[in-house]
Amino acid sequence: MSLFSEFKEFAARGNVVDLAVGVVIGASFGKIVTSLVDQVVMPPIGLLLGRVDFSKLEWVLVPEDPATTAVEKVAIQYGAFLNTVIQFLIVAFVVFLMVKAINKMRRDQAADPAEVPAAPTPTEALLIEIRDELKARPKG
């Protein structure tokens, strides 16, 4: 089997295609969540805390020297980290809700009775009657 045909067989499997779709949708969802946090959630929180822009919060370890043209500033940017943590919490919560909904649907499917068994054929019905008559006979 050639390399190309093996790759074609591998890529044609349903789970590979499903994975690719999941990755693309996940990346798009990540962009939506990033936008939600940066542009919708954090500005009101920053306003409540005294007009703070969380993305700009940092601890400066080595300040920038205005006398030089080289960038010498060293800082821990904890504001960007806070934004990322909030993004993670939102994504984790949405995934939790999706898993919860899927589990509920599975439980509902399991609780539903399976297909109603088909009525016995005339031969089976006759055999059932014979069996029941033999059980009802007194032993002796």
PyMOL commands that set and color helices and strands:
alter all, ss='L'
color gray80, all
select helices_A, chain A and resi 3-12+14-48+54-56+78-111+122-136
alter helices_A, ss='H'
color red, helices_A
select strands_A, chain A and resi 59-62+74-76
alter strands_A, ss='S'
color yellow, strands_A
deselect
rebuild
show_as cartoon
